[in-house]
Every structure is written in C-alpha cells, then in structure tokens.
C-alpha cells in the first residue's frame, strides 16, 4: 500500500510540475525541438524516416483510439461476466470510465492548442493537454494487463503481460508526437496521470480483494471448479 501510494504521489507530482511549466510556456523550446527532430530536415512538412513509417505510426496510434479501447473494454467486461466476476467487471468499468472522464476534464481545464508547427498526420478535434491517447492507453492497457496477470502463474509470464501493456502505452503516445498532433509534453503528462490513475485502481482492487469485495481470479481457484 505504501509503495503504491508513493508511486501515485510521484506520478501526480510530476504531472503537476509539468503542467505548471507548460502553462508558463517554459516547455515551448523543448516541445518545438523534439517535434522538428522527428520531421524530414529537407521538408519539415513530412515526417522523418522511410515512407512507410508514417503509415505504421497511424496504425499504432489507432490502438489508442476511443473505438479500439471501447471494444477491448467491452470484450473484457463480457469475459468477466461469463466467469461470473461481476464485481471485477464493475471495477474495470469504473476504472476505464473514470479515466475517460478525468481526461476530458483535464483537457477542458488546460485547453491547450494543438501543435501548429507541422501538418497533422491524424484528425484531431479536442484540446492538446494532456494527450488523451497517451492517458487512455495507459489506463486501459495497464489496467487490463494487471487483470490478465490474475489468470496466469509465474513471475515471467506476469512480467511479460505487464511489459507488453507498457510497450503499447509507450508506442501509442510516441506515435502522437511523430504524427505532429501532440506536443511531447502533452504525451508525458498523459502517461503520468494515466499511469497514476491505473496504479490507484490497482491499489483499490487489491484492497477490495483482501476484503472479499472483489472476486479472486487466481488460476488455482478456477482450476478447481
């Protein structure tokens, strides 16, 4: 519990500090330097790297879209309900739904404009800070990754699942910067608050499981049925 609280506090402190620097304009030079470094030096209107990299980035960024994350969440809820894990399903729904509402509130609060330094490689309609793709992918993939570890045994297998959850979160956020639709600090902020929310939900889940309010999804339990 103390470790979890320390991690959450550290992530939130980082977000608050970053948000303050962004609002004061202190990160402007950093954001512009990183954004331009990812463009073709001979033609800044084009993303850097081979021609197919932009297509790959768009494919990756779609993994953090509202549609894909909603499908994954609904599929997970259905799976848990089939196993009669209603409390666990409710916890997942609250975690993902709460993260989505928090993202919307933060975007409205800061109302930062999207980058206008380079052409956008994807359609955008909301404010820029924090990155919704970065934040929501952290919430969904880290939460589902932690959930899946309840169904497997062995530290390596658990670490494998959590590693992939983190990799997906990182590459989705990075693709937003590469496509020019977010400043780097937008993504860093999204990762920070998204990971903090996911860690908070993990902590609550563990606390409820110890008290029997949420079903234990251990492999040895399901194997005995």
TAVENGI-V309611 format. One line per field, one symbol per residue. ss: DSSP state (A for helix, B for strand, O for the rest). psi: psi as a letter, one per 40 degrees, with the letter a starting at -180 (. if undefined). A space follows every 50 residues. Layout:
ss=???
psi=???
This chain:
ss=OAAAAAAAAAAAAAAAAAAAAAAOOOOAAAAAAAAAAOBBOOBBBBBOOO AAAAAAAAAAAAOOOAAAAAAAAAAAAAAAAAOOOAAAAAAAAAAAAAAA AAAAAAAAAAOOOOOOOOOOOOOOOOOOOOOAAAAAAAAAAAAAAAAAAA AOOOAAAAAAAAAAAAAAAAAAAAAAAAOOOOOAAAAAAAAAAAAAAAAA AAAAAAAAAAOOOOOOOOAAAAAOO
psi=dddddddddddddddddddddddeeeeddddddddddeihddgeehiiai deddddddddddeeidddddddddddddddddefgddddddddddddddd ddddddddddfhiihediiheihieiidhihdddddddddddddddddee eiihddddddddddddddddddddddddeeeiiddddddddddddddddd ddddddddddeedhihfiddddde.
